[in-house]
Amino acid sequence: MPELYNIQSAPPIYLEKSRISKLPILLINVHSACNCRCVMCDIWKRRDGLTFHIADLERHRESIQRLDVKHVVLTGGEPLLNRELDIICRFFRDLKIRITLLTTGLLLSQKAESVADSFDDIIISLDGPPDIHDHIRRVKGAFASIQKGVAAVRSLRPKMPISCRTTVQKLNHAHLRSTILAAKSLELNSISFLSADVFSEAFHRQGGWSEERQNEVALTRSELYTLEHEIELLIATYSDEIRNGFITEASDKLRRITDRFRERLDHTLPIAPLCNAPWVSAVIDVDGSVRPCFFHAAVGNVNQLSLEKSVNSSAALNFRSTLDMAKNAICQRCVCSLNYRQ
């Protein structure tokens, strides 16, 4: 089990104020393997073949109900590789919890009937137009597989919300507008953008990346200028799509995508985004580890404790009661913040 978050205990009054009684969002890594070999992620290098089982959930039913979980996101690796996925989804549907599938999209066509029946919405990882996407994913025909899969799901549920998320990095930073066109060609409901994470140990980067490995994903100075220009052209060209929500980020947030790349080049102090993830959500890894978000260390394990006790373990209470996001190095470099409001 990964090492739990370790910090000097805070005074009891602050510990109690950090106790979670409601957990609206739960993210679960249901399969460790992935069917892509993305340049900006090391999950595909995992060889443990771990999978999340329905038995792992059944004993947490009461805990999930007491925490009043509203929304579950199933992720991985690739969640569609989990052979018990239908049963896992049925578990959450019985509890009337919204279920989102976060997927590479490569298996959507093969699993279309199951996906259409089991999920409320889908988020697909899209890295660019066909040639760019396939190059980044290092899977020949990956974009075509997504196109076929989306069509298959929509043939069964025409109004099912299907969106995509694009991670901006070296190989696609000059192609954001063509990525929007690609999303439109797939007839998706929306597209969102975020900058690549090159600093954290998330996504199976044990010990973090070397500078050489970071350089494969991060931008050079000239590439940063290209990205800035591309974003301005995107904002000018797709102002209607920003207003109507097809592009989920507002103009100012799109412009902030460059910040993480610029901070690395200039060695300036990064500024933590607005986020309340540790108080409204939790991430369960395939080995049972419970994290406040994808990037922070584990604070519990659902293989040993209930979900409710895991998110309120002494390590979890210490973490939340002493967390200063403005000064925390992990929060400062966050590329995927959550600011959830009930």
N, C-alpha and C positions, 0 to 999 in steps of 0.2 A: 504494500500500500504506500502511495506517495506520502512524504512527510507532511504532517499537519502543520498548519500555520502556528508559529510559536512566538509569543510576545509576552512581556511582563504583564501580569494581571492588572486590570483597571479596578478602581474602587467599585464596591458592590452596587451603588446607586446607578452608575453608568452601565454596568453590566445588565441590570434589569431593564433599563431603557432601551437596550439593544436587542432585547428578546423579540423574536418574530412570532406574531400570532396569525398573520395573514401572509400568504405567499402566492401572489397572483400568477406568476410565470414560472414554469418549470421546464428546463431544457435537459434532454436525456440523450446521451450518446449510446445508441442501441447496437452499434456494430463498429469494431475497431478497424476493419479493413476498408479500403476504398478502391474504386474501379477507375480512378484517374491517377496521373503521376505529375501533379501540378508543380510548377517551378517554385511557387511561393508557399508551399506547404509540405510538411514531412510526414503527414499522417499515413500516406501510402507506403511508407517504409516500415510500418509496424508489421511484425510477423507473429504476434501472439494469437491472432484469430479469435479474440474475445467477442462474445455476443451477449446482449442483455435478454434475459428470459422473463416470461410472464410470471414465473414463480418469484422472481426478484421484486415484482410489483405487488402481488396479491397481499403480502403481509404488511404493506404500507397503505392499504385502502383507507383505513380509519384516519391515519395520519394525514393523508392527502385531503380527505374531507374536512378534517378539523382546520387545516391550513387554508381551506377555501381556494384551492388552486383553480384558476379560471382558464388558463391557456397553457398547453403543452406543445413544445417544439421538439420533434424527433430528428436527431442529427447523427453524425458519425465522424469519421468514415462515411460510408454510404448506408443509410438506414434501410434501403430497399434490399440489401443483402441479408437482412435478418429474417429468418424463416418463420419466426413467430410474430411478425409485424401485424398481421391481421388480428391476432388475438390480443396483442398489446393495445392496438387501437380500439378494439371492442371494450377493453377494460375502461379506457378513458371516456368512450362514448356513453357507457352505462352510467358514468358519473356526470354526464352532460358537460364535459370539458372540451373546449375548442382544441383541435389538433392541427398543427402545421407540419408539413413535410419539408425539410431542408435537404436538397438533393443535387447531385450532379446532373440528373436528368437522363442518364444513359440507359436506365432500365424502365423508364416510364412507359414505353410502348409495350414491353413484355408484361408489366405489372399494372396496366391501365385500369382494368376492372377493379382490382383491389384498391388502388389509389383513389379512384373515383368514389368508391363506396366508403372508404375509411377516413378520409381527410377532409378538413374544411377548406384548406387552401394549401398552395404549393409555392415554395421559393426555390428557384433554380439558380445555380451559380453560372453566370454568363460572363466570359472574359473578353468578348469582342465579336466582330463579324466572323464568319465561318473559318477562314484560314488562320486568323489570330487566335481564336478560341481553341481550335484543334492543336495549334502549336504550343500554347500555354498549358493545355491539359495533357499534352503528349499522348493523345489518343486520336488516331485517324478516324474521321467521320463522326467525331463527338457532336458537332453542331447538328449534323443531319439526324443523329439519333435523338437529340432534344426535339427537333422539329417534328419528327415522326411521333415521339412520345406525347408532346403537347396535343397534336391532332387526335391521337388515340383517346386521350383523357377527355378532350372536349367533345368527341363524338358521343361519349357516354354522359357527360355533364357539361353542356355547352356554356353554362354560366359560372363554372367553377373558377374562383380567383386564382390566377397563376401569375406570379411576378418573378423578377430576377434581381440579382445583386451582382455588381461588378466590383472586383478588387483592382484598384488602379495601381499599376506598377510599371517597371521598365518596358515590358513587352507590349503594353497596350496604351501607354499614356498619351500617345498621339492619335488614338482611334476612338475617343469617347463618343463623338457624334455618329460614327459608323456603328458603334455598339448600340446606340439608341435605335438606329435604323434596323439593326438585326433584331432587337427586341420587338419592334413594330412588325417585322416580317413574321415573327413567331406568334403575333397577335396576343402578346402578353398584356396584362392589366397595368403593370408599372415596372419601373426600373429604379434602382438605387445605386449609389456609388460610395465607396469608402477607400481610404488609402491603405496600402499594404502594410502589415505589421512585420517589421524586421528585427525587433529588439526582444520580444518576449520569448518565454519557453513554451508558450501554447502551441497547439497543433503538432505535438510530438517532437518539439525541438529541445530535447533534454540538454541542459547546459547552455542553451542559446546558440545563436549563429555566430560564426567567425565573421570578421569584417569582410573577408573575401566572399563568403556566402551572402552576406547582406548586399554586397555590390551587384549580385546577380539579379536582385529584385528592386533595390532602391534606385533613385535617379541621380544622374550627374547634374552639374550646374546647368549645362546646356539643355538637358532633358527637362529640367524643372521649368526653364523658360518656355519650352515647347508646351508643357502641360498647362502653364498659366495661360498661354495664348489659346490653347484648345478649349479650356474652360470658358474663357470669355466668348469665343465663337459659339460654344454650346449654349450659353446663356442668351446670346443675341438670336441664335437660330431657333431655339426651342423655348421661347418665353411662354408660349401658350401651353406647352406640355408641363412646364414648371407650375403655371397657375392652376391647371386642371388636375395636377397630382400624378400625371403619368410619370414624371420625374419627381421622386418623392422629396428630394432635398430642395430647399429654397436656394436662391442665388448666393446668399452669404455663406451658407453651409457648403455649397459646391466649391467656393473659393477657398474655404478652409482646408480642403483636401490637400493642398500644397504644403500646409504647415509642417506636417510630420517629415516630409522630405527636406524642407528648408532647414528645420531645426537640426537635422543630422549633418547637413552640409556646413551650417554656420556654427555648430556646437553651442547653440543657445538653449536656455532653459525652456523645456516644453511646458505648455499650460494644460492642465487637466480639463477635459470637457465636463459639462454638467451631466451628472449621472447619479442614479439611486439604485443601481442594480443590486448591490449587496443587501438591500433592505426589502426588495420586492421580487427577487428572483433567486434561483439556484441552478447550478449545473451539476448533473449527475453523470460521472464518467462511466464507461463500460465496466470498470473494475469496482464500481460502487462508491468511489470517492466523490465527495460533495464539495463543490467550490462556490464561492460567492459570485464568480463570473468565469469566463473562459481563461482569464489571465492570472488570477490570484491563486495562491496555494490552497490545497484542500483544508477544510475545517472539520470534516467528519467523514463517515462512511456508512452508507445504508445497508451494507452487508453485516454491520455490527450493531447499528442503532436504527431506530425508526427515522423516517425523513424528518419528522418534527424535532426529534432529539438531535439529529445531525446538524440541522440549521441553527439549533440553539445549544450546541455543545459549548464547553468552556472555551475552546479554541475559537469558535464562531463568535461568541459574545465578546471575547477579548479583541478579536479582529475588528468588529463593527464599532465597538465603543472607543477604540483608539485610532481608527482610520481618519487621517487627514488627507483627503483626496488632493488638495492643492499642493501638498508636499510629498505625496507618495509617488515614488519613481514609476511604478507600474501604471498608476492612474494617469500620471502626467503624459505618458506615451500612448494612451489608449486610442485605438482607431475605431472602436465599435461600442460606444457608450450607449447606455439605456437611461431614458428619463421618463419613467412610467408614471402616469397619473390615472387613478381609479376612475 
